[in-house]
Amino acid sequence: MITRQLPMYRVVTDHPQLLPLFPRFNLKLGFGEKSVEQVCKDHGVNVDFFLEIANAYLDELYVPGEGLSFFSLGTVVNYILSTHNYYMDIALPGVEEKIHLLMDGSALSEKEIALVTGFFNDYKKDFLAHISQEDQHILPYVLELERQSTLERTDPEFLQKLRSYSIREFEKEHDRLETSLEHLSTLIIKYLPPFDDLQLCHQVLNDLAALVKDLVDHADVEDKVLIPRVAELEEKLLNTPFPG
């Protein structure tokens, strides 16, 4: 388990699988002997929130909720936005580049290459649409909900909106993004001829597996932390007498 007193460089050397988290907190390497707490303080990062996310990321049996529930919705939203940026700017382009390299150096038929690239392109399109929906509509709504909850008198128009919309509607339509990537891995492993560049093929599969795990962890933060807390706040505001 990672603690605030642990040197941050040890966190990275002992748990390199945590490296994808660092861009989301705007933490750059070159930590020296500084502790987790000092590095977070230097970069304006809430150390308790970082520890919750990092330890949840390491423990497959961890069910987020208790520790993360102590943080503001704004803190959780900012982390989700940073995670989306990581996916769009780093993770997804990295996987895409390696897939194209793998296809370019393969002996696959044009039909087989089109099958793989078409599969990934369809996934990317759905992924970006999913992210856009959250960034432009759901997360701003969450932030406004939290802001309204701090006011002495909730905006009547916002209360009216609450009567026609609930975060539970988003939950019903909240597709998990990892399943299609698992299907892509299965396609490469089970149905395509062997690749000559075995090392690159393994890199692609490792990157896909890492992204799948990351997406599972990310979805858990949304489904088990964000949505229940938003629903609780919605109910609280709906029980507020409507101003006459």
trRosetta pair geometry for C-beta under 8 A, 3 or more apart (Angstrom, degrees):
i j d omega theta_ij theta_ji phi_ij phi_ji
1 55 5.8 23 -146 -124 80 120
1 58 7.9 172 -110 79 47 141
2 6 5.9 -109 -155 40 68 148
2 11 5.7 49 -125 -116 125 108
2 15 7.5 -75 -65 13 117 152
2 36 6.5 115 169 -79 106 160
2 51 6.0 -155 98 -136 102 80
2 54 5.2 -34 46 114 151 128
2 55 5.6 -143 37 -70 94 88
2 58 7.3 134 -13 -3 106 149
3 6 5.1 115 59 -19 74 101
3 36 7.1 167 104 32 39 139
3 51 7.4 32 -129 -131 27 131
4 35 6.5 52 152 151 60 120
4 36 5.2 -126 -143 78 39 108
4 37 3.9 52 179 -57 101 107
4 40 8.0 -71 -136 23 90 134
4 47 5.5 59 -118 159 111 134
4 51 6.5 -56 -65 -67 78 139
5 35 5.4 -56 -154 -144 32 136
5 36 7.3 -6 28 31 13 96
5 37 6.9 3 -74 -2 39 119
6 10 5.6 -111 172 73 98 124
6 11 6.1 108 117 -58 122 91
6 35 6.5 116 69 -150 30 81
6 36 5.4 34 64 -18 80 114
7 10 4.6 90 72 -1 90 106
7 11 7.5 -150 100 -11 51 81
7 31 7.2 135 172 121 82 126
7 33 5.7 -63 -127 -162 124 53
7 34 6.9 114 -145 78 72 32
7 35 6.0 -75 -95 -100 41 49
7 36 7.7 129 167 -33 7 69
8 11 5.3 -42 -157 22 46 119
8 12 6.9 39 150 -14 68 100
8 27 8.0 -132 -169 -180 142 135
8 31 4.1 -127 80 -164 117 158
8 34 5.8 -3 12 90 115 84
8 35 6.6 106 -30 165 81 19
8 36 5.2 132 -81 -85 81 55
8 38 7.9 -117 -23 63 117 85
8 39 4.5 36 -51 -17 154 153
9 12 5.8 -55 -157 37 39 108
9 13 6.2 29 152 -12 71 110
9 31 4.8 -167 -55 67 82 119
9 32 7.3 -145 -37 79 126 15
9 33 7.4 -52 11 -101 124 33
10 13 5.8 -57 -135 45 34 104
10 14 5.5 21 168 -8 71 115
11 14 6.5 -64 -137 46 17 99
11 15 5.9 -43 179 43 57 108
11 18 6.4 -64 156 71 95 153
11 36 6.3 90 -43 -84 142 108
11 54 7.3 -25 -163 -170 128 148
12 15 7.0 -82 -124 64 15 66
12 16 6.4 49 178 -98 61 58
12 18 6.9 -119 -105 71 53 107
12 19 6.7 71 -139 -81 92 83
12 22 8.0 16 -95 -57 111 138
12 29 7.2 78 -106 -114 170 101
12 31 7.6 160 -1 5 130 137
13 16 7.2 7 -137 -61 19 86
15 18 4.6 46 121 -7 107 115
15 54 8.0 102 105 -177 152 103
15 58 6.1 -47 -141 -101 142 122
16 19 5.7 -3 -177 -25 62 113
17 20 7.8 -29 172 13 51 98
17 57 7.6 -174 119 144 99 107
17 58 7.5 127 80 -104 117 73
17 210 7.3 -152 -143 -132 92 108
18 21 5.1 -40 -177 21 74 121
18 22 7.3 84 135 -37 81 88
18 54 5.8 29 -137 -143 132 95
18 57 6.2 110 -110 103 83 139
18 58 7.1 -23 -70 -66 107 97
19 22 6.0 -41 -161 7 45 115
20 23 7.2 -48 -169 26 44 102
20 24 7.7 40 144 -15 65 110
20 86 6.5 105 -179 173 89 139
20 90 7.7 171 -136 108 87 135
20 91 6.9 45 -139 -78 127 113
20 210 7.5 150 -29 159 145 117
20 214 6.2 -52 107 -105 157 140
21 24 5.6 -65 -166 35 48 116
21 25 6.6 22 150 -3 80 108
21 53 6.5 151 -146 128 132 117
21 54 6.2 150 121 -94 172 79
21 57 6.3 -98 -63 -46 135 172
22 25 6.2 -69 -151 47 36 96
22 27 4.4 -97 -158 73 85 98
22 28 7.3 125 159 -83 119 24
22 29 7.5 36 166 -54 163 74
23 26 7.1 28 -167 -84 39 36
23 27 7.7 -104 -63 46 20 65
23 82 7.5 179 121 174 71 102
23 85 8.0 -131 136 102 111 100
23 86 5.3 136 89 -104 120 106
23 90 6.4 116 49 -20 169 158
24 79 6.4 53 162 -153 118 69
24 82 4.0 113 -156 129 73 117
24 83 5.4 20 -119 -73 133 61
24 85 7.7 148 -110 62 70 97
24 86 5.3 -46 -70 -40 91 137
25 40 7.7 -50 172 -118 138 82
25 43 6.9 82 146 117 93 139
25 45 5.0 38 -172 -115 113 142
25 50 6.0 47 -107 -106 155 108
25 82 7.2 93 -58 149 35 162
26 43 6.1 -180 96 -178 92 123
26 45 7.6 -174 56 -67 86 113
26 82 7.8 -101 -33 -135 82 135
27 39 6.5 56 -141 156 119 116
27 40 7.8 -37 -90 -92 126 57
27 43 5.7 -148 -94 15 74 176
27 45 6.9 -23 -63 -30 107 155
31 34 5.2 -118 175 50 84 100
31 39 5.6 -25 -136 -92 108 133
34 38 4.2 -123 -168 89 100 123
34 39 5.0 124 117 -57 124 83
34 42 7.3 -22 -169 -9 159 139
35 38 4.7 94 51 8 79 100
35 39 7.0 -143 92 -4 40 86
36 39 6.0 -58 -147 38 28 109
36 40 6.3 25 157 -16 64 110
36 47 6.5 115 131 -149 90 108
36 50 7.1 -171 176 107 107 131
36 51 7.1 87 145 -78 144 96
37 40 6.0 -60 -149 39 27 109
37 41 6.2 27 154 -20 64 109
37 47 5.0 22 -120 -127 63 159
38 41 5.5 -53 -145 37 32 113
38 42 6.3 35 155 -23 65 105
39 42 5.8 -54 -149 34 29 112
39 43 6.5 3 160 2 63 112
39 45 7.8 -10 118 44 72 125
40 43 6.3 -75 -148 50 28 95
40 45 4.0 -98 -154 78 80 101
40 46 7.1 -55 173 89 125 12
40 47 4.0 141 83 -85 158 82
40 50 5.4 -138 -104 9 132 152
41 44 7.8 36 -174 -69 28 28
41 45 7.7 -80 -45 50 21 70
41 47 6.9 -15 -48 -48 75 117
45 49 7.4 -126 171 67 80 106
45 50 5.5 56 147 -51 121 128
46 49 4.0 54 92 14 114 114
46 50 6.6 169 88 -15 59 84
46 71 7.0 126 116 -121 160 122
46 75 6.4 -14 16 -140 152 134
47 50 5.5 -52 -147 37 35 114
47 51 6.2 35 155 -20 67 105
48 51 5.8 -53 -147 36 30 111
48 52 6.5 34 153 -22 63 104
48 67 7.8 -151 167 -179 93 102
48 70 7.5 -55 136 88 136 127
48 71 7.6 178 101 -72 106 108
49 52 5.7 -51 -149 33 33 113
49 53 6.5 27 156 -14 65 107
49 68 7.6 73 -133 -122 75 72
49 71 5.3 74 -94 -93 109 151
49 75 5.7 -122 -104 168 154 131
49 79 7.3 -146 164 -61 124 137
50 53 6.0 -61 -150 40 29 107
50 54 5.9 23 158 -16 67 113
51 54 5.8 -56 -136 42 28 108
51 55 5.9 20 167 -11 66 112
52 55 6.4 -63 -143 42 20 102
52 56 6.1 19 159 -16 60 113
52 64 7.5 89 165 -131 103 99
52 67 4.3 -175 -120 125 117 126
52 68 5.3 152 155 -72 146 75
52 71 7.7 -142 33 -19 156 131
53 56 5.9 -61 -146 40 26 110
53 57 6.2 31 154 -26 64 109
53 68 7.8 83 -66 -92 70 111
53 79 6.8 -153 -86 -154 146 146
53 221 7.8 13 -116 -93 91 136
54 57 5.6 -55 -150 32 29 116
54 58 6.6 22 154 -16 63 107
55 58 5.7 -55 -147 36 35 109
55 59 6.1 9 163 0 70 114
55 62 6.8 144 129 -95 79 160
56 59 6.3 -70 -135 49 27 93
56 62 4.5 -149 -130 115 64 145
56 64 5.1 31 -132 -76 149 101
56 67 7.8 -155 -53 58 114 130
56 68 7.8 0 -42 -44 153 119
56 217 6.8 134 128 -155 98 109
56 220 7.8 -158 167 98 125 132
56 221 7.9 109 119 -75 153 95
57 217 5.7 51 -112 -155 68 159
58 62 7.9 66 69 -8 61 137
59 62 3.8 87 92 -28 112 110
63 220 7.6 -130 -145 -172 53 127
63 224 6.6 -124 -179 -180 81 158
64 67 7.3 -80 -146 52 68 91
64 68 5.1 21 -177 4 103 136
64 220 5.5 119 24 135 115 106
64 221 5.7 -14 85 -96 165 60
64 224 5.3 124 74 92 86 122
64 225 5.2 -48 128 -48 113 118
65 68 6.4 -25 -83 47 7 100
65 69 5.9 17 167 -38 50 112
65 224 5.2 -80 -69 151 101 102
65 225 5.7 -152 -98 -86 51 77
65 228 7.6 17 -132 49 104 145
66 69 6.0 -56 -151 17 17 115
67 70 6.6 -53 -177 13 40 109
68 71 6.0 -54 -168 26 55 111
68 76 6.7 82 177 -95 110 115
68 221 7.0 -151 -150 -136 170 86
68 225 4.7 -30 104 -128 136 142
69 225 6.6 -144 -71 -141 69 89
69 229 6.5 176 -130 -80 83 125
71 75 4.3 -89 166 73 116 141
71 76 6.1 133 101 -46 114 87
72 75 4.8 106 60 -1 79 98
72 76 7.3 -148 99 1 48 84
72 146 6.8 91 -179 -164 95 147
73 76 5.5 -56 -151 41 40 111
73 77 5.9 43 151 -23 71 106
73 142 5.6 -142 165 162 128 104
73 143 7.1 -169 114 -92 109 47
73 145 7.5 -39 98 81 168 100
73 146 4.4 -157 54 -71 127 139
73 226 7.3 97 -140 -135 89 76
73 229 6.4 -172 -86 116 102 128
73 230 6.9 99 -124 -78 138 81
73 233 7.5 -45 -46 -22 146 159
74 77 5.6 -53 -142 37 30 113
74 78 6.3 32 158 -20 64 104
74 143 6.2 74 -99 -120 80 89
74 146 6.2 -147 -43 94 86 161
75 78 5.9 -53 -149 33 28 110
75 79 6.7 27 152 -17 61 105
76 79 5.8 -56 -154 36 33 112
76 80 6.4 33 150 -20 66 105
76 221 7.0 -176 -159 170 103 108
76 225 6.3 -156 -135 126 145 122
76 226 5.6 180 141 -88 138 92
76 229 7.9 113 23 55 162 147
77 80 5.6 -54 -149 36 34 112
77 81 6.3 34 154 -19 67 104
77 139 5.1 130 -151 -157 109 102
77 142 5.7 174 -85 94 127 129
77 143 5.9 -124 75 -65 178 95
77 226 7.7 109 -74 -124 67 122
78 81 5.7 -51 -146 36 32 112
78 82 6.4 32 154 -18 64 106
79 82 5.7 -55 -148 38 32 111
79 83 6.3 35 152 -22 65 105
79 221 7.5 -96 107 168 124 155
80 83 5.5 -53 -148 35 32 114
80 84 6.5 36 152 -21 64 101
80 134 7.4 -107 151 154 125 132
80 139 6.5 -163 90 -102 129 129
80 218 7.6 115 -126 -163 75 97
80 221 7.0 -168 -83 111 95 126
80 222 6.8 90 -114 -80 130 96
80 226 7.2 31 -56 -72 145 150
81 84 5.6 -50 -151 32 33 113
81 85 6.6 33 151 -18 64 103
81 135 6.6 100 -119 -117 87 94
81 139 6.5 121 -66 -175 99 166
82 85 5.6 -52 -151 36 35 113
82 86 6.5 40 149 -23 65 102
83 86 5.5 -50 -150 32 35 115
83 87 6.6 37 152 -19 65 101
83 218 5.5 162 163 -122 150 124
84 87 5.7 -53 -153 33 33 112
84 88 6.3 20 156 -10 67 110
84 131 4.9 137 -150 -150 114 113
84 134 7.1 -164 -86 84 143 125
84 135 6.2 -175 129 -68 169 115
85 88 5.9 -61 -142 44 31 104
85 89 5.5 4 169 1 70 120
86 89 6.5 -65 -125 49 19 93
86 90 5.3 -38 -166 38 61 118
86 91 6.0 51 141 -13 79 108
87 90 7.5 -46 -81 54 6 75
87 91 4.9 -44 -127 49 46 121
87 92 5.5 50 167 -23 69 106
87 127 7.5 -135 153 169 129 123
87 131 7.0 -159 81 -90 133 142
87 211 8.0 102 -127 -148 89 105
88 92 6.1 -10 -114 32 28 128
88 93 7.8 47 162 -23 38 98
88 128 7.2 90 -111 -108 108 87
88 131 6.6 166 -59 139 118 171
89 93 6.9 -34 173 7 23 127
90 93 6.7 -82 -150 44 9 101
90 94 6.1 7 164 -21 56 118
91 94 5.9 -65 -152 33 22 112
91 95 6.6 15 159 -13 62 106
91 211 5.5 134 177 -109 121 109
91 214 7.1 -124 -125 77 157 158
92 95 6.0 -55 -148 37 32 107
92 96 6.2 33 155 -20 66 110
92 124 6.5 121 -175 -120 128 97
92 127 6.8 168 -107 116 144 154
92 211 7.7 106 -79 -136 58 145
93 96 5.5 -57 -143 39 32 115
93 97 6.2 36 159 -24 67 104
94 97 6.0 -52 -148 31 27 110
94 98 6.7 20 156 -11 61 107
94 207 6.5 -142 119 -154 105 140
95 98 6.0 -62 -152 40 31 106
95 99 6.3 33 153 -23 67 107
95 120 7.9 -160 125 -146 105 128
95 204 7.1 95 -152 -145 75 71
95 207 5.0 178 -99 132 87 127
95 208 6.4 103 -138 -75 128 67
95 211 6.3 -29 -57 -30 144 153
96 99 5.7 -55 -148 34 31 112
96 100 6.5 28 156 -16 65 105
96 120 6.5 149 -112 157 80 135
96 124 7.1 42 -85 -81 127 140
97 100 6.0 -58 -153 37 30 108
97 101 6.4 30 151 -18 65 107
98 101 5.5 -52 -146 37 36 114
98 102 6.2 40 153 -22 66 104
98 200 6.7 -172 -166 -171 94 90
98 203 5.9 -124 -157 112 144 110
98 204 4.9 -175 128 -89 119 83
98 207 6.3 116 45 23 154 157
99 102 5.6 -54 -149 35 31 113
99 103 6.4 29 153 -17 65 106
99 116 6.7 -164 -175 150 112 114
99 117 7.1 148 136 -96 118 69
99 120 5.8 113 131 -64 170 167
99 204 5.9 107 -81 -133 64 126
100 103 5.7 -53 -145 38 33 110
100 104 6.1 34 156 -22 66 107
100 117 7.3 64 -94 -105 74 111
101 104 5.7 -54 -143 35 29 112
101 105 6.4 7 164 -1 64 112
101 200 6.3 -117 113 -164 111 140
102 105 6.5 -71 -146 47 24 95
102 106 6.2 34 155 -41 62 115
102 195 6.4 -33 -167 -137 98 152
102 197 6.7 -143 -126 72 69 122
102 200 5.3 -178 -91 131 86 116
102 201 6.1 109 -135 -86 126 62
102 204 5.5 -17 -44 -46 152 147
103 106 5.6 -57 -145 19 29 120
103 108 6.7 -61 -143 43 70 132
103 113 4.9 104 -161 -139 115 100
103 116 6.2 -171 -87 80 119 135
103 117 6.3 13 -75 -54 168 107
105 196 7.1 -115 141 64 94 107
105 197 5.3 35 111 -14 134 137
105 200 7.1 68 60 55 139 161
106 113 7.2 167 69 -87 123 101
106 195 5.5 -63 -111 -127 104 91
106 196 7.0 167 -123 19 53 91
106 197 7.5 -96 -78 22 69 100
107 193 7.2 -63 81 94 96 136
107 196 6.7 81 -10 -23 105 115
108 112 4.0 -119 -177 89 111 126
108 113 5.0 140 100 -54 122 82
108 116 7.7 14 145 0 171 130
108 192 6.6 -28 -105 -161 122 113
108 193 6.7 175 -96 44 74 106
109 112 4.7 96 53 6 78 100
109 113 7.0 -144 93 -3 41 86
110 113 5.7 -55 -146 39 32 111
110 114 6.1 33 155 -20 66 108
111 114 5.8 -55 -146 38 28 111
111 115 6.4 36 151 -27 62 103
112 115 5.5 -48 -151 27 33 117
112 116 6.8 27 154 -14 64 102
112 192 6.1 116 -169 -127 124 98
112 193 7.6 -16 -148 14 169 95
113 116 6.1 -58 -153 37 33 106
113 117 6.1 17 158 -5 69 112
114 117 6.1 -59 -134 48 29 102
114 118 5.4 32 164 -22 67 116
115 118 6.1 -56 -137 40 18 109
115 119 6.3 24 157 -24 58 109
115 187 7.4 -156 135 -175 111 137
116 119 5.8 -56 -151 32 26 113
116 120 6.6 18 156 -12 63 107
116 184 7.5 92 -147 -152 75 94
116 187 6.8 169 -101 123 80 133
116 188 7.3 69 -118 -79 120 88
116 192 7.4 22 -65 -80 121 145
117 120 5.8 -55 -147 39 33 108
117 121 6.1 34 155 -21 67 108
118 121 5.7 -54 -141 38 30 111
118 122 6.3 32 158 -20 64 105
119 122 6.1 -58 -153 34 26 109
119 123 6.5 25 151 -17 62 107
119 180 7.8 -178 174 177 91 101
119 183 7.6 -134 -171 109 129 105
119 184 5.7 156 130 -102 129 96
119 187 6.7 136 15 11 178 171
120 123 5.5 -56 -151 37 34 113
120 124 6.2 37 152 -22 68 105
120 184 6.4 74 -78 -122 79 144
121 124 5.6 -50 -144 35 32 113
121 125 6.4 36 154 -22 63 103
122 125 5.7 -52 -151 33 31 113
122 126 6.6 26 154 -12 64 106
122 180 8.0 -130 101 -167 95 144
123 126 5.9 -60 -151 41 32 107
123 127 5.9 35 152 -25 68 110
123 180 4.7 174 -111 126 113 138
123 181 6.7 113 -162 -67 153 69
123 184 7.0 -51 -31 -47 156 133
124 127 5.5 -53 -143 36 30 116
124 128 6.3 27 160 -17 65 105
125 128 6.2 -56 -147 36 26 105
125 129 6.5 25 154 -17 61 108
126 129 5.7 -57 -149 37 31 112
126 130 6.3 36 152 -23 66 106
126 175 7.9 -58 167 92 118 150
126 177 7.8 174 116 -127 102 89
126 180 7.4 103 65 -6 141 165
127 130 5.7 -56 -152 33 29 113
127 131 6.4 25 154 -15 65 107
127 177 5.9 84 -112 -151 87 126
128 131 5.7 -52 -144 39 33 111
128 132 6.1 37 155 -22 65 108
129 132 5.7 -54 -145 36 29 113
129 133 6.4 34 155 -23 62 104
130 133 5.9 -55 -154 31 27 112
130 134 6.8 20 153 -12 62 107
130 175 6.6 -101 -108 60 130 105
130 177 6.2 -172 84 -83 168 120
131 134 5.9 -61 -153 39 32 108
131 135 6.0 23 157 -15 70 113
132 135 5.9 -58 -137 42 29 106
132 136 5.7 6 171 -2 67 118
133 136 6.7 -66 -132 46 17 95
133 137 5.8 -37 -175 34 58 117
133 138 6.6 48 136 -12 74 109
134 137 7.2 -80 -120 55 11 76
134 138 4.6 -44 -137 45 55 123
134 139 5.7 58 160 -24 74 101
135 138 7.9 20 -11 46 17 84
135 139 5.9 -13 -123 28 32 129
136 140 7.1 -24 172 0 27 123
137 140 6.7 -75 -151 40 13 103
137 141 6.4 12 159 -19 57 114
138 141 5.7 -63 -155 35 27 114
138 142 6.5 28 152 -22 65 105
138 167 7.7 90 -151 -128 97 88
138 170 5.6 103 -113 -130 122 155
139 142 5.4 -47 -147 31 38 115
139 143 6.5 37 155 -17 66 102
140 143 5.7 -54 -148 38 35 111
140 144 6.3 33 155 -17 67 106
141 144 5.8 -58 -147 39 30 109
141 145 6.2 36 152 -24 65 106
141 167 7.8 169 113 -85 127 90
142 145 5.6 -52 -149 33 30 115
142 146 6.6 28 154 -16 63 103
142 167 7.6 63 -87 -96 91 130
142 226 7.0 -30 -125 -170 152 106
142 230 5.5 -70 -120 -104 96 127
143 146 5.8 -54 -150 36 32 109
143 147 6.4 33 151 -19 65 106
144 147 5.5 -52 -146 37 35 113
144 148 6.2 37 154 -21 67 105
144 158 7.0 -149 148 -128 113 131
145 148 5.8 -54 -147 36 28 111
145 149 6.5 32 153 -25 62 105
145 158 8.0 171 -98 179 56 124
145 230 6.3 72 89 -147 159 88
145 233 5.7 105 151 115 115 130
145 234 6.7 -41 -149 -75 136 74
145 237 7.3 -128 -157 -11 85 153
146 149 5.6 -53 -152 29 33 115
146 150 7.1 29 152 -19 62 103
146 233 6.9 -32 -88 -168 60 164
147 150 6.1 -62 -162 30 35 108
147 151 7.3 39 146 -30 65 101
148 151 5.8 -49 -158 17 42 116
148 154 5.1 57 176 -135 102 91
148 155 6.1 -88 -123 18 112 94
148 158 5.3 -143 -106 122 151 159
148 237 6.5 40 117 -118 118 145
149 154 7.7 12 -87 -94 35 110
149 233 5.6 -63 -75 -162 146 112
149 236 6.9 50 -127 92 113 126
149 237 6.2 -98 -92 -68 81 111
151 154 5.8 135 75 -85 116 46
151 155 7.4 53 66 -27 163 74
153 243 6.6 49 -168 -67 110 136
154 158 6.2 -111 171 74 94 115
154 159 5.5 98 120 -56 121 107
154 237 5.7 128 -110 -153 163 104
154 240 5.5 94 16 96 134 159
155 158 4.1 75 76 7 104 109
155 159 6.9 -174 91 -10 54 82
156 159 5.5 -53 -148 36 35 114
156 160 6.4 40 152 -24 66 102
156 242 6.5 80 -131 -165 91 83
156 243 5.2 -95 -75 48 112 107
157 160 5.5 -49 -151 31 33 115
157 161 6.7 38 148 -22 63 101
158 161 5.4 -48 -153 31 38 115
158 162 6.7 43 148 -24 64 100
158 237 7.9 -57 122 167 105 144
159 162 5.5 -49 -154 29 36 116
159 163 7.0 41 148 -25 63 98
159 237 6.5 -145 -107 153 82 103
159 238 7.3 142 -153 -105 85 51
159 240 6.9 -109 -110 73 129 110
159 242 5.9 173 127 -112 149 87
160 163 5.7 -50 -160 24 37 114
160 164 7.3 11 151 -1 64 106
161 164 6.3 -75 -159 45 37 96
161 165 5.9 -25 165 30 76 113
162 165 6.7 -83 -125 61 26 73
162 166 7.5 62 -165 -83 65 67
162 234 5.8 174 -150 -156 113 90
162 237 6.0 -150 -94 100 171 118
162 238 5.5 -147 132 -78 131 93
163 238 7.1 132 -80 -126 68 106
165 169 6.4 -85 -155 23 69 141
166 169 5.5 118 67 -10 70 91
166 231 6.8 51 -180 -119 103 83
166 234 5.8 119 -133 153 82 164
167 170 5.3 -46 -163 35 55 115
167 171 6.4 63 139 -27 72 99
167 227 5.5 -177 141 -144 123 74
167 230 4.3 76 -31 110 166 126
167 231 5.3 -118 60 -67 114 75
167 234 6.4 -164 4 -29 100 143
168 171 5.0 -45 -148 30 41 120
168 172 6.7 49 152 -25 65 95
168 227 7.6 105 -88 -177 50 109
168 231 5.9 69 -52 -106 92 122
169 172 5.9 -47 -156 26 34 112
169 173 7.0 8 154 3 62 108
170 173 6.2 -75 -153 50 34 96
170 174 5.9 55 148 -57 70 101
170 227 7.3 -149 86 -115 106 110
171 174 5.3 -38 -143 1 32 125
171 223 7.1 108 -136 -128 97 78
171 227 5.1 95 -84 -155 115 147
174 219 7.9 142 152 -148 114 99
174 222 7.1 -168 -165 127 144 128
174 223 6.9 168 113 -87 150 97
174 227 7.8 -86 -31 -75 162 145
176 179 5.7 85 96 -19 103 102
176 215 7.5 109 -179 143 78 111
176 216 7.8 27 -162 -103 116 62
176 219 5.6 26 -125 -123 84 164
177 180 7.2 -51 -174 29 50 103
177 181 7.6 42 141 -9 70 111
177 215 5.0 -117 79 -163 99 136
177 219 7.2 -178 23 -65 86 120
178 181 5.6 -64 -161 41 50 112
178 182 6.3 52 146 -25 79 103
178 211 7.8 175 -121 122 87 74
178 212 4.5 97 -158 -148 110 73
178 215 4.1 166 -70 90 99 129
178 216 5.5 -4 -32 -56 162 79
178 219 7.4 -103 -12 -11 111 138
179 182 5.7 -56 -156 32 35 113
179 183 6.7 35 149 -20 66 103
180 183 5.4 -50 -153 33 38 115
180 184 6.6 43 148 -23 66 99
181 184 5.4 -46 -150 30 39 115
181 185 6.7 42 150 -18 64 99
181 208 5.4 -176 175 -164 104 94
181 211 6.2 -117 -168 96 163 112
181 212 5.1 -159 95 -79 127 94
181 215 7.3 132 22 15 143 152
182 185 5.7 -49 -153 33 36 113
182 186 6.5 38 148 -19 65 104
182 208 8.0 149 -86 155 36 111
182 212 5.8 88 -64 -121 84 143
183 186 5.5 -52 -149 36 35 114
183 187 6.4 44 150 -26 65 101
184 187 5.5 -47 -151 29 34 117
184 188 6.7 30 153 -15 64 103
184 208 6.4 -138 89 -139 111 144
185 188 5.9 -57 -152 37 33 108
185 189 6.0 20 156 -11 69 114
185 205 5.8 96 -136 -135 100 82
185 208 4.9 172 -72 116 106 145
185 209 6.9 81 -101 -63 153 77
185 212 7.8 -49 -19 -39 139 143
186 189 5.9 -61 -137 44 29 105
186 190 5.3 -8 177 10 69 123
186 191 7.6 48 136 -4 71 103
187 190 6.9 -64 -116 49 13 88
187 191 5.3 -48 -153 42 53 118
187 192 6.5 54 150 -25 71 105
188 191 7.9 -3 -32 48 8 77
188 192 5.6 -29 -137 26 40 129
188 201 7.1 174 172 -160 124 97
188 204 7.0 -148 -147 108 169 126
188 205 6.5 -150 94 -81 140 98
189 205 7.0 83 -65 -113 102 133
192 195 7.6 25 120 -49 120 88
194 198 7.9 -13 179 -89 99 91
195 198 6.4 153 87 -83 90 45
195 200 7.3 -104 137 74 141 94
195 201 4.3 153 56 -65 142 134
197 200 4.1 10 134 28 120 116
197 201 6.2 144 97 -21 71 87
198 201 5.5 -56 -148 37 33 115
198 202 6.3 33 155 -19 67 105
199 202 5.9 -56 -151 36 29 109
199 203 6.5 33 149 -21 63 104
200 203 5.4 -50 -149 33 36 116
200 204 6.5 40 152 -21 66 100
201 204 5.8 -52 -154 32 32 112
201 205 6.5 26 151 -14 65 107
202 205 5.7 -55 -146 40 35 109
202 206 6.1 36 154 -20 68 106
203 206 5.7 -54 -143 38 29 110
203 207 6.2 29 157 -19 64 107
204 207 5.8 -58 -148 37 27 110
204 208 6.3 27 154 -19 64 107
205 208 5.7 -52 -146 37 32 112
205 209 6.3 32 155 -19 65 106
206 209 5.7 -55 -147 37 31 110
206 210 6.3 30 154 -19 65 106
207 210 5.7 -53 -145 37 31 111
207 211 6.3 29 156 -17 64 107
208 211 5.8 -58 -147 38 29 109
208 212 6.3 35 153 -24 64 105
209 212 5.6 -50 -148 32 31 114
209 213 6.6 30 155 -16 63 103
210 213 5.9 -54 -152 36 32 109
210 214 6.3 32 151 -20 65 108
211 214 5.4 -53 -146 37 34 114
211 215 6.2 36 155 -21 67 105
212 215 5.8 -56 -149 36 29 110
212 216 6.5 32 152 -21 63 104
213 216 5.6 -53 -151 32 33 114
213 217 6.5 31 153 -16 66 105
214 217 5.8 -56 -151 38 32 109
214 218 6.2 32 152 -20 66 109
215 218 5.5 -53 -142 38 32 113
215 219 6.2 34 157 -21 65 105
216 219 5.9 -55 -147 36 27 109
216 220 6.5 31 152 -23 62 104
217 220 5.7 -53 -153 30 32 114
217 221 6.9 35 150 -20 63 99
218 221 5.8 -50 -157 28 36 111
218 222 6.8 28 149 -11 65 105
219 222 5.6 -58 -152 41 37 110
219 223 5.7 20 158 -9 74 115
220 223 6.0 -60 -129 48 28 99
220 224 5.2 -11 -178 15 68 121
220 225 7.7 59 136 -5 63 96
221 224 7.1 -56 -107 52 12 85
221 225 5.2 -33 -165 32 53 125
221 226 6.5 54 140 -18 69 103
222 225 7.2 -29 -70 52 7 82
222 226 4.8 -34 -141 36 46 128
222 227 6.3 55 157 -26 64 99
223 226 7.6 19 -21 47 15 89
223 227 5.7 -10 -138 18 33 131
224 227 7.7 30 -26 42 13 97
224 228 6.9 -3 -171 -2 32 122
225 228 7.0 -80 -155 40 11 100
225 229 6.4 -5 165 -6 54 119
226 229 6.3 -77 -154 42 22 103
226 230 6.1 17 160 -17 66 113
227 230 5.8 -56 -142 38 29 110
227 231 6.2 30 159 -20 65 108
228 231 5.6 -56 -147 37 30 113
228 232 6.4 33 154 -22 65 105
229 232 5.5 -49 -148 34 34 114
229 233 6.4 32 153 -17 64 105
230 233 5.7 -57 -149 39 33 110
230 234 6.3 39 151 -24 66 104
231 234 5.5 -48 -147 32 32 116
231 235 6.6 33 154 -19 63 103
232 235 5.9 -55 -153 34 30 111
232 236 6.5 33 150 -21 63 106
233 236 5.5 -50 -148 33 35 115
233 237 6.5 29 156 -14 66 105
234 237 6.1 -62 -151 39 29 105
234 238 6.2 28 154 -20 66 110
235 238 5.7 -56 -144 37 30 113
235 239 6.5 29 156 -18 63 106
236 239 6.1 -63 -158 35 28 109
236 240 7.4 42 142 -36 59 94
237 240 5.4 -34 -163 4 45 119
